[in-house]
Structures are given as C-alpha cells and as structure tokens.
C-alpha cells in the first residue's frame, strides 16, 4: 500500500478545536483524510505551543495517513515543508533570497529585513498498543493580515498578505497544499530528502544549543531527520533530538 494507492477523503469545517484532533474521527484505515477549517479554537504547535489565527485568515489543515501507506523516516515532515515552500514561493519577488526552511520545518520569510514565521508543521503519530496506526501532518499557514499576539519564539509571526501585499484564498491554498503534500509523499524518498536538505542549507552554519555556551558546527543530517553537530575544534558528532534547542542564523 502507498499514498498514491489510497483514495482521499477531503473535509472542510467552519470551526474545530484542533484540526489534528478533529481529523482522527475519520480514520478508517482505507483513506487518506485531509481536514481543514476556517478557525481553530485550540490549535497547537510543537512542544505544546499555541497556534493562533482569526476566522478565515489562515490555512489550518491536517492530513491523516494510515501506517500501511506511511513513508518511512522523516519524509512526512520533509514533504510538508517542501509543499509549503512551493506554495509560499509563488508570492515571493525572489524566492531564493526571501524564503527559508528553518530546521526542521518552520517556513520563514524575510519581511522588511527581518525573518518572520509564516508557517509551521506539527506531525503526530498515533499508536494502538505498540503498533503505529496512523500519522497526522498538521499544517498552519498565516495567509491574510491579522493581529498576532507576541510570542516567546525566535521568530515573530507574519501573514502572506502583510509580507507581500496580496490577498489569497485560504481554502484554495489548503487544497493546493494537500495535493502538493500527497505528490511529495508519492515521490522518490531520496529525492524528497535531497530537496529538503538543500532548502535547509545547513552545511556551513554555526549553531548554539540551549544550556550550552559553546559553538557547534554542522556534521550531518541523517535519513531520520536528526541533525548532528560537532563542537568547533572536534570531530565527534552529537545528535540534536530536540529541534527547538538549536539556534542558528538562517541567512
């Protein structure tokens, strides 16, 4: 069974608490389910962070993939990041200059000389006992101009409209993202991983880690999506399992 072989069940709701939670009700093992909503009242990001948006002004979409059709390793997150990058780059004057994928999967845009977060991804695995039942890929994209509360993250949020000055249809973007994500998940995994690695452009970066005052350099990115760094002056790699603990300049 592959992603390409399963039919797609497409659902849109006016309002849900969280699309990642709501999509679970439609799991039957025989469909890929994509559920979007005009509003999330309890949307969430990685590590328990809130994902906040106003009615009809953001893409809030979750795609559920049964385990039997699930690509291995880090491919779901890499595929989602690439799909969002493809959509967002439509609106950039210079995509190579103005858009970045921040490890592992935040999409940043350069707005008035400052890097701001336009999109994020939350992947969740759901088990039955010790067996994986399905994976949910949650996607949030700030589309229309709206008021964002200050965040404690390194990058403040921004909408596509505020960034590039054009108003987009959120439902159309949701549909486009679902189709692009499924296209990526059906592609050669090695090609997707290579594209994701290229967009991350980590090879010459200098890193800092939380609770560590030293400087770290890029060592490798393994096929499970784990970043390995080495302390400056050594050849011993260290795996970074908490992606939120690493900081680097995306330029």
N, C-alpha and C positions, 0 to 999 in steps of 0.2 A: 504494500500500500504506500502511495506517495501523496504529497499535497496535491499534485496535478490530477490524481485519480478520484478525489473526493468532491462531491457537489458542495457548493457554497450556499449556506443559509444566511441571508442578509436581512438585518433587522435595524430599524431606527425608532428611537423613543424620544418623546419630548423631554423627559426628565427621569433620571435614575440617581440612586445614591452614588454608585460607582459602576462604571461600565465593566471593569474587571470582575466585580461581584455579580452584576446582573446577567452577564453572558453565560454564567455557569448553569443557569436553569435550562438552557437549550442544549446541553451536552447529550448526545445520544451515541457517540462513537462512530457515526456514519457520515457526519457532515463536518466541514469547517464552518464555524459560526462567526460572523462579524456583526457586532452590535455597536451602534453609535448613538449618541444622544446630544440634544441641544444644550443640556445642562446636567452637570454632576453636582449633587449636593454634598457629597462626601468623597470627592475624587482624591486620589493619593498618588504619591511618587515613591521613589526608593527610600528605604530606611524610615518609613513612617511619615514622610513629609506630605503636606497637603498639596493638591493640585487645584488651584482656584481659577475659576473663569465665570464670566457673565453669560446669561442666557443667549444662545445662538451665536456666540462670538468666538468660539474655539472648536477645533476638532477634538472630540473625545470619543475614542473608538477602541474597542478591544476585539482581538481575533483569537478564537479558541481553536487549537489544532489537536486532534486526538493523537495519543502517543504513537500509535502504529504508523502514522504518517509524518511524525516529527523528525526533522533533520537533526543529526547529532551535534554535540558540542555547542559552540556559541553562535551557531548560524542564525537562530531566530532573532537575537538582538542585533547582530551584524546586518541581517537582511532588512530589519525595520529601520535601522539608522540610515542605510543606503536609500531606502524607499522615500523616507522623509527628506533626505538631502536632495533627491531628484526633484521632488515637488517644490521645495523651497528655492532651489536654484533657478526655477523659472522666473522668479521675480527679482533676481539679483542683476545689477549692472555688470558686475564682474564676479562670477561665482567662485573662481579660484582665490580671489582676494577677500571676498566678503562673507564666506560661509566656512564653518569648521565643524567637524565632528569631534567633540571633546570626549576623550576616553571615559567610559566605554560607549556611551550612546546619546549624550546630550547634543542637540543641534544649536550652535551659536551663530549669530550674525553680527557683523560689525555695524553698529548704529552710532553715527556722529563720533566716530573714533574710539568707541568703547564696545567691547564684546558683551553681548546680551543673549540670554537664553530664550529661544523661540519655540523649542520643542523638547520633550523628554519621553522616555520609554520606561515602562515597568513590566518586566516579564516575571510571571509566577508559574510554578509547577505545582500541579495538584496530584496527590497520590491516593491510591486505595490500598491501605496497608503499606507494603514495601514496593508496590508496583506503580509506576507512573501512569496516570490516566490521561492527562492532557496538559498542555501548556497554554497559557494565556499571554498574548502580547498586547499590552496596553499602550496606546499612543495618544499623547496630548500635544496639540499644536495651537499656539496663540495666533489667531487669524485676524480678527477685527480689533480696532482700537478700543481699549478698556482700561479701567483703573486696576492696577495691581498693588496689593499691599507689599511693603518692604519685606525682603526675605533675608535669611541669615547666610544664604549660599554665596558662592564666589561671584556668580553672575546674576544680575537682576533680570527679570522677565521683560520681554518686549513682544509686540504683535507684528505680524507681517505688514499690516496696514501702516502702523507707526514707522516701521523700518523703511518700507519702500514707497508708501504713499498710495497704494492701490487697494481697493476693497475686493475681497474674494468671497465666493460662495462656500460656506463651511461644509455643507452636505456634499457638494461636488468634490471638494478636496478629500473628504472622508472616503468617498467611492474610489477616487484616484489612488489614494494611499493603500486601500485594501487590495486593489488589483496589482499595484506595483509590488506590494509585500508578497503576495502569492507568486508573482513572477520571479522574485528573488529567491523565494524558498524552493522553487522548482528548478532553479539553475544549478549549475555545477558548483558544489560547495567550495571547491578550491578557488574558483573564480570569484565567488562572493567574498570569501575570506581575503583574497588578494586585493579586491576593490576596497574593502573596509580598512584593511591595513594601510593602503595607500592614502585614503582620505584622512586617517588618523595622523599620519606623518610624524610618528614618534621617534624615528631613528636618531635624530640629533638633538632631542630635547634634554633639558636638565630638570630634575624632579626634586621636590621636597615631600616628605611624609609627615603625617601628624605625629606629634610627640617625638620628633627626631630633628635635630638641628643640622644634620649633615646634608651634603649634596649627593644626589644619586643620578646615574646615567642610564640610558636605555640599554637593556641587554637583549630581550627578545619578547615576542608576543606569541604564546603557544596557541594551538588549534582549539583549545577550550576557552580562549579569550582572556586568559590570565596574563597580565603584564608582569614581566620580570625585569628588575632593575639591579644595578650593581653600584656599590659605593665608589665614588670617584677615587681612583688610585688602586682599585682591586679588580679581580676578575671573577669574584664569587657572586652569582646571581641570587636575588631574593624575590620571591613571588609576592605580588601585591593582591591579596584576596579581597580586601575592602577597597573598591574603586574610589569611594568618597574620601579615602585617607591620602590620596595622592594629588599633588598640585604641580602644575607646570604652565608655562606661557604658551598659549595656543598659536601665537604668531609663527 
